Amino acid sequence: MKGMDKMSLTGYLTISEKGTAEMEIRRSRFIACAFPISDETEAERFLEERRKQDWKATHHCFAYTLGLKQEIQKAGDDGEPSGTAGVPILEVLKRHQICNTLIVVTRYFGGIKLGAGGLIRAYAHSARAGLLAAGIIEQVPASFWQLTVAYHLQGSLDNKLRESPYIIKNMTFSDKVDYAISTRQNEDEAFQKQIADWTNGQALLTKQSEAYRSREIAPSELNLN
């Protein structure tokens, strides 16, 4: 079996796409928008877009994290009492270890003051709703393989692969059968041994690349409900 030098990939959580959630809390309207971001310039651009889109709003409070270990963190209260808006939003990102994500919570003041505790709860609740609307994904370090076998091995191998945690991405047929398969990187050694066992050592297995594979995260996994 052929391989390649092992890369060092780190799994992380982020969001799959932009998501928006809106709610009313004691007559104030809160609009939470979550954006996947790759750098601070992109974060500032999305923040400015929200300010322009809802230019009549009272506040545009935000927080974002960048880096697979949330190395960059920034938050802003935009006129709300210090620590009652940006920090609660940031804490939601930090608590659930969400990376490369910006959340902007826009508030239209409804005339009733919420107090410091009420504001903290309102902005945190809005941030969680924005994340749920965007959809949280795990970026899983994965290996991508080409597996080549003779036709007489295909039937039993198909069944074993489909019952396994390994994912068949594609199949092509020529004088032999070629499978494109992805595995979690921590499954590499077990996968190679399993293929050798299933095929009595008659397979040609080559690692093609290492990259991330996305997995949707249910809200219950992070206690976001």
Buried (B, 14 or more C-beta within 10 A) or exposed (E): BEEEEEEEBEBBBBBEEBBBBBEEBEEBBBBBBBBBBEEEEBBBEBBEEBBEEBEEBBBBBBBBBBEBEBEBEBBBBBEBEEEBBBBBBBBBBBEBBBBBBBBBBBBBBBEEEBEEEBBBBBBBBBBBBBBBBBBBBBBBBBBBBBBBBEEEBBEEBBEBBEEBEBBBEEEEEEEBBBBBBBBBBEBBEBBBEBBBEBBEEEBBBEBBEBBBBEBEBEEEEBEBE
